[in-house]
Amino acid sequence: MTAPRPTSRLIKAQPFGGYGANPHLHPIYAALVWVVAVMVMVLGQGLAAIPGAMVFGLDLGIEEDPVNLLYVLVAMFGFGAVLSLLWVRFVENRPLASIGLRKEAALKRFARGLALGLGFCAVVVLTIFMLGGYNIVALAPVLKTPSALIMIMLIFVGFIIQGSTEEILMRGWVMSAMAARFGLVIAIVVNSTVFAALHLGNEGIGNVNWIAMANIVLLGVFLSVYAVREGSLLGVCGWHGAWNWILGLGFGLDVSGMSIDTPALIIDLDNKAGAAQWLTGGSFGPEGSVIVSLVLLAGIAWVGLQKKGYVV
């Protein structure tokens, strides 16, 4: 009878499990997996952009336009996600459960993440408003153009796809691959830093909001801890999509430096003249605010105290 293999530090570092008998990726590949992931995503987005521009005549550089934005969110991010999943499954030869796409209580975890994302965003926006950062432009202006509701719901689906794609890439693929080889702390630091670096050009090269970059690192840490605590990627997929959607379409605010030309669903807010950029985030949106910093730090502490299983 063969003695069972001892559980190694590497196996213990698997955030989602499900690797099978051999969790080891080559150390050089594991160290550079974030480069591979970004390249696969860029390839997927580039291939999906071709029919958008050549067949549908879309100017995909103008993401403020709802139609262009919808195509970017659904087609470009969606195809990038498909290529990423195919790479993990057939090139790395590991099951998708190993990156957190697990079937157990999937809908429940996703719905909880969705609700938490909406709640976190509401706390941030209300706090900035109470501190004098916003003017109210209009209440539920979408009611004046009810047809816009259709686009708002379509973009909701788009943001779920976009947010889930980024989670598959960073908290799923990169974090799980690096954690199994180098440990969880390094995996969280790397995926969060790369995640922030991908947002450096959102307001144009050389025009960087460093509070926003620090917040995106914190967001990566928060979502990493959240995913590890649940042992699933589904909750953070819901959280990420809900956060982006409600910021831009619920409150009419900029999302990571991008404005969306659609009437707000709940209340249309604008930065108050003279309000400090550290409070409102300026043209980057609330993600450039120190209020988000404080909320995310509190969120990391709160999620870290949760028992393994569900974030409640």
Secondary structure, 3 states (H helix, E strand, C coil): CCCCCCCCHHHHCCCCCCCCCCCCCCHHHHHCHHHHHHHHHHHHHHHHHHHHHHCCCCCCCCCCCHHHHHHHHHHHHHHHHHHHHHHHHHHCCCCHHHHCCCCCCHHHHHHHHHHHHHHHHHHHHHHHHHCCCEEEEEECHHHHCCCHHHHHHHHHHHHHHHHHHHHHHHHHHHHHHHHHHHCHHHHHHHHHHHHHHCCCCCCCCCCCCHHHHHHHHHHHHHHHHHHHHHCCCHHHHHHHHHHHHHHHHHCCCCECCECCCCCCCCEEEEECCCCCHHHHCHHHCHHHCHHHHHHHHHHHHHHHCCCCCCCC
